[in-house]
Structures are given as structure tokens and as C-alpha cells.
Amino acid sequence: MSFLQSFYTEFVPIFLFAVMMAMGLALTPSDLQAVLEKPKALLSGLFAQLLLMPLIAIGLGMLYQSPPVIAAGAIILAACPGGVTSNAYVFSAKADIALSIGLTAVASMITVFSIPFLTLFALDMHLGQSYIPDISVQQMVWTLARFTIVPVALGMTFRAWRPEWAIKLLEPLRIVALVSLILIAVVGTITAWDTIVANIWTAGILMATLNIVAMSLGYGIGTLLRLPFRQLVTVMFEVGVQNLSMALFVTLTFLKSPELAVATFVYALFMKVTALSLVWYVRRRLTLQASTTV
């Protein structure tokens, strides 16, 4: 577990910081202003991320009568919305980056409080008061800020200073982000394979259902609100892709519980398959659209 913990807590955060900085290169203040001026997609995404996902995780854990440590881990994972992880997928898929960043920015301010609350709720509900340790909210605040606000601000500053360089760097960085996501998916799956196999029956059905329901929820909301295609798939990513690094940071670093991290490892397997498949589909569809309009 030590290599896997190091992989997610040391390598992955470095990659995500770089991706967020690259996304800042693609953004201008007017992009974010456009999202705020038409908040339908933003508000619907936040509602699904912050309220519906934890409720769904709680309900599925009860429905499947999952082992307490798996059910609690599922709630903790659901409390950690996509963040920089979903941003990376949105960036790679050429979806709506401004909407993705807007969701991350607003959600990060709320999850500063909701993640500790839902974590304590999950532990109390399934494992009892004796399992609850001291959790540093301040450290969570800093973790969220340094992987979201700081790198995006650096990227946007660079674009304002050298816009022509920023534009030239976008497509190469997009390819690097996609390759890195595949690498993380492969390495993470291989290194956690024994854990996944050992818990595939106790956690697999729960986490597979949670992932499918989350992706379907994002699609349903986007379709119901008649969002443009790029915004619809962005909402799908933001709802269906959870912040694995944050969930593992909470379970492995704060709670020091590899058992609670099992749900995240198993979810990661299904999430990578659905998210990377969606990246492929979106890029292919946008390419076809571009070729038919030429």
C-alpha cells in the first residue's frame, strides 16, 4: 500500500497541478464571466455534485447492505466532487473548460466544510464515534486551494502576459494530459489490483452502480435542461468523476485507514473506463462536427 499511497499523494497531485495550470492558459476572465452570467449549468452541476451524489451513496450503501467500511468509504468518495481530476478529463475531451473550472471553484469553497461534515457523518453512521479522529479543516482548505486556485491563477496570468505562447501550448498540453490520464489509470489499476480483486464482490457492485448512476445523472440533468453538447458532457464529467486524490488524501492521510480507501480504489477502476470512453466519444464527435462544417 505504501507505493500506491505515494503514487496518489505525490505523483498524481504534481500532474494535477500542471493540468490545472494548463487549463488556466485556456481561460480568460470573460470565459468565467460568461459562465456566471448563464448559471443554469453551473447550479445544476453543483446541486448534483454536492447534494445528490452523497445522498445516492448513502442510499446505495443501505440498499446493498454493504460492509460498514465500504459504505462509509463510498460516502467519503461521493463527498469529493471531481475537482482537478474532472477538470483534466474535461480539458482532454475539449469540453467546456470554463464551466468545469467554475464548478471546481465554487464547489471547492463549499467542500471545505462539506467534506469534513460528510466524513464524520459516514464514520458515525457506519463505524461509530470511536472511529472518528481529529481532522484539520485548515489543511483541507490549503490542499484544495493549492491544487485549484493557485495553478489556474498562474496559467491565466501567463496567458494575459504572453497570449500567443499560451495558445501555442494548449494542444500539446492537451495531448500530454490525455496520455497522463491513461498512465494514471493503468498504474493505479495495476498497483491496486490485489485490493480490487479482494473486494470486488463487497465493493464492486456498489461502486459500479454509483459510477453508472452518477454518469447517467449528469446526462439526465444536461438533457433535461437542454444544455449545449459541450456543457452536457462537462456536467457528466463533473458528476461522474470523483476526486480520487482528495478521497485518498482523506482516507489514507487524515484517517490513516487503507480499509476506508478500498471503495475509492474500486470506484477508480470503473470511473477510468467510463471517463476515458467518454473522452474518446466526445473528441470523436467534435472532430466529426468540425469536418462537416468545413
N, C-alpha and C positions, 0 to 999 in steps of 0.2 A: 504493500500500500504506500510505502514511502516514495517510490519513484512516481507513482500515479499522483500522489498528493503534490509532489514537486512540479510535475508536468502541468497540473491545473492551476497551481498557486504561483508559479514562477514564469514558465514559458508562455502559457496562454494569456495572462494579463499583459505581457510585453507586446504580443501580437495584437491584442485588442486595443491597446493604447495607440499603436501605429495605425490600425484601421480607423479609429476614431479621428486621428489627426488627418488622415487621408480624406475622410468624409468632410472634415472642415474645409478642405481645399475645394470641395464641390459646392459649398454653400456660400450664400451671400445673405446679408441682413434682410433683403427683400424677399428671399425664399421663405424664411421663417415668418416674416410678416404676413405673407400670403396664406400660410397655414393657420395663423391665428385669426385672420380675417374671415376664414371659412372653417369654423371649428367643428363641423359635423363629424368628419373623420377622426379628428383628434379626440373629441369627447367620447365617441363610441368606442374607440380603441382603449381609452383609459378605463371606461366602465367595464369592458370585458377583461382587461388585464388585472385590474386591482380588486374588483368585486366578484365577478363571475368565476374566474379561474380558481381562487381559493375555495369558493362555495362548491364548485364542481369536484375539486379534490377531496373535500370533506365528505360530500355525498357518495362518491365512488368508493372511498375507503370503507364507509359504512355498508354500502351495497354489497361489496365483495367480501366483507368481513376480513379485511387484510390484517396481517400481524401488526401489532401496535407500532413497532419501529418502522415498518414500511408505510403505514398510513400516516404517521407523523412526518416522515420524510417527504411524502407526497405533498403535504400541506406546505411544508417549508419551501419545496421547489416551486409550487404554484404561487407562493408569495414573492418570488423573484422574477418579475417580468423581464422580457427579452434583453433590454439594455443594450450594451455594446455587442452582445452576441447576435441579436436580431438585426442590429444596425449593420453588422458585417454581411449578413445574408442579403439584406435589402440593397446594400451597396453593390454586392456581386451580381445581383439579379437586375440591376438598373431600374429598380422600382423607385418609389417616392422617398428620396433621402430626407428632404425637409420634414415630411410628416413623421418619418422614423425618428429623426433627431428631436422633433418637437415632443413626441410621445415619451422618449427617453428622458428629456429634460424635466418635463412635468412629473412623470412617474417617479423619477429619482428623488424629487423633493418630498413626494408622498411616502415612498417606500422607506425613507429614513426612519419613519415612525411605524409603518405597517409591517415591515419585515420583523422587527423585534416583537411587536404585538402578536403577529400570527405564529411566530416561532414559539413563543411562550404558551400561546393557546394550544398549539399542536402537542407540545410536550405535556401540558397539564391534562389535555383531553385523553391522550393515549398512554402516557408513561407515568403520570403522577408528579406531584410537586417535588419529590426528592430528586428528580432528574434535571431540574431547572438550575443552571449555573448563572453566575453574573455575566451579563452581556454588555459590552461597551457600545452604546449608541454612537458616541463620538467617533469611534474607529470606523463604524459602518458609514457614517457621514463622509468621512475623509476618503474611504475606499470608493464610494460612489462618485464623489467629485473628481478624484484624480483619474478615473477611467472614463469620464464623460465630459464634464465641463471644461477641464483643463486642456485635453488634446484637441477638442473641437475648436476652442478659442484660439489655440496656436495655429491650427490649419486655416481658420478664417482670417487670422491676422496675416499669415503668409500670402493668402490669395489677394487680400487688399493691397499688400506691398508689391507682389510680383504676380499679377493675374495671368500673364502669358505663360509663366513657368508652371503655375498651378494647373492650368488647363491641359498642358502637355503631359503632366504627370498622372492625370486622372486614370486613363485607360490602362497603362502599365500597372498602376497600383490596384486597379480593379481585378486584373488577372492574378496578381500576387495574393490578393485577399481570397479569391476563389480557390487557388491552389492550397493556400494555408488552411482554409476551412476543411478541404478534403484531407489534408495531412492530419489535422487535429482529430477529424472523425476516425481515421484509420488507426492512429496511435492510441487514441483514447479507448477505442473498442478493443484493440489487441491487449493493451495493458490491464484493462478491467474485465477481460473475458472470463476469467475464473469466477470473479464476483458476479458477473451477469448470469453465467450458467448456473451457479449455485442458487441463485434467487429468481430464476426465470419464471418459475411457477407461482411463487408467492408475490413477486413484484411485477412480473411481465405483463399479465393480463391487465392489472390496474394501470400501469404506466402506458401501455399501448393504447388502452381506451382513453386515457386522459389526453394523450397526444392527438389521437384522431378526433376526439370531441373538440379539442382546442382549435385545431385547424379548421374543422367544419364550422365552429362558432365564428371564427374570423371571416370565413367565406360567406356565411349566412348574414352576418351583420353588414358586410360590404355590399351584398346583393340586395338586401332589404332597403338599404339607404341609397342604392343606385350610385355607388361611388365609381369614379373612373377606374379603369383597369389597374393602373399603377398604384392607386391608393387602396384598392381592394386587396391586392396581393400583399401590400405593405401591412395592412391590418392582419392578414393571415399570418405573416411572419411574426408580427409583434405579439399576437395572442398565442400562437402555437409554439414559438421558440422561447424557451425559458433561459434565464441567465445561469448557465451551469456553473460558471466561475464563482458567482455570488452564492449560489446554493451550496457549493462545496466549501467555500470560504466560511459560511455559517456552520456547516455540519462538521467539517474537519478541523478548522482553526478555532472557532469560538466554542463549539460544543465538544470538540475532540472525540467525535463519535463516528468511526467508519461505518457502523451499522446504520446510522441515520443517512449516510451518504449513498447507501445502496440504491434507494429509489431514484436518485439523480443519475447514477451510472446507468441504470436500466432505461430510464427515460431518454438519456442521451443517445442510446442505440437507435431507438425508434425515431427520435427527433431528427437525427442526422439524415436518416433515409428520406423522411418526408420533406425536410427543408431543402436538402440538396436536389431532390427530384423537382421541387417547386422552382428552385433557381434555374435548373435546366429548362423547364417548361416555359418560364417567363422570358428568359433570354431568347429562346427559340421563337416564341410568339412575337416578341418585339422585333426580332430580326425579320421575320416574315412580313410584319406590318410595314417595316421600313422599306423592304424591297418592293412591295406592292404600291407604295406611294411615290416611288421614284419615277 
